[in-house]
């Protein structure tokens, strides 16, 4: 068993038939190859934290801007199910 946050390592090891990896959907499908079988969890409660960290002085590429917009829009649309601040 190996725990890593390096998604390219997860994909590489799965391609070489050395591991079964768990990663985010969009990473799995963007790195899909004939040597990898992608199977979703049947349990919708499987989660993985994801963070957006941005340098205030860096210029984002078009792809980064697009992903940032998608992520912020998705959070806005789904925040009722994601966050509960009733302490």
N, C-alpha and C positions, 0 to 999 in steps of 0.2 A: 504494500500500500504506500502510495506517495501522495502527499498533499502539496499542491502548488497553485499559485494564481497565474502561472504562465500558460496562457491558453494555447500558444503555438507548440509548447512542449506536450500538452495534452493531445493535441491533434497529431503531432508527429509520432508519439508513442502508439496511438490508436492505429495510425496508418501502418505501422510496423508490426502490428498485432502483439504489442508488448503490454498493453493496458486497455482498460475500459475507462473512458474519461467522462466527466460531467462538466459541461460548459453551457454558456448561454445560447439560446436558439439562433440568434443572428450570427454568432461566431461559428457555430457548427455548420450552418447552411452556407455561409460565405466561404468556408474552407472545405466544402464537400468534395470528396473524391470517391472513385469507384472502390477504394479499399476500406471505406468507412460506412457503417450502417448507423443511421441516426434514429433513435427511438425516444419519444417523449416519456416523461414520468406520467403514470396514470393518476398519481396523487397531485392535485393542484396546489397543495400546501408546500411543495418543494420550492424554496426561494434561495436566492443568492443576492447579497447586497451589491449594489452598484453605485459608484460615486462619480460625479462629474467634477473634475478639478480643472480650473482654468487660470492661466496666467493673464493678469489684466493687461499686460503689455504685448502679448503675442497676438499675431493676426491668424485667425482661424482659416483653414482651407474651406472650400465650398462644401466638401464632404463633412467636415467637422461642424460647420454651421448648420447643415441639413440635419445631422444626427442630433445636435444640441436642440434644434427646434422640435424635432420629433419627440425627443425625450421630455422636454418641458411641456409640450402639448399633451403628451400621454399622461404625465403626472397630474396635470391640471384636470383632465377628464376623469381620471381614476382615483384621485386623492381621497375620496370618501371611503373607498374600500381599503386604501393603503395605510392611512394614518388615523390613529385614534388618540386624541390628546386628553381624554377623560381620565384624569389622574385621581 
